[in-house]
Amino acid sequence: MTSPLLLIVDDEFGVRESLKMVFYKDFRLMEADSVGAAIPIVLDSKPDVVLLDVLMPKTDGIEALRRIKEIEPACEVIMLTGVNSQQLSNEALNSGAFDFVAKPFDVVDLRQKVARALQKIQQQAK
């Protein structure tokens, strides 16, 4: 059985590297430093879960979330942000995000959220 595919989308190299260190044992990993780089990956590779930064250059994360969900509705997107705002969280969740995580993130909490996203995908596939 193939490991699930996790796409990490963040314009900060250090954040992408940290997330890769957290998830490399359990996932096939892909990364993008922009929404423009992420969309072709979603089209071609159909990731199971996307970790998506909210504050991105050119296209913000909420708009990227909407585009990802249009392309691949079964994909679960967990939003990451350095700006922990209830309004932003609500907008993300109302736009189809599975969950919303503030940076700096708690690794255990983030791993649990990703695991729950995968469980949801598996349940819907049955």
Protein Blocks (a to p, Z undefined) as FASTA:
>chain_A
ZZdddddddfbfklmmmmmmmmmmmpccdddfbfklmmmmmmmnopabdcddfbdghiaf
klmmmmmmmmmmmbccddddfbdcfklmmmmmmnopabdcdddddfklmmmmmmmmmmmm
mmmmZZ
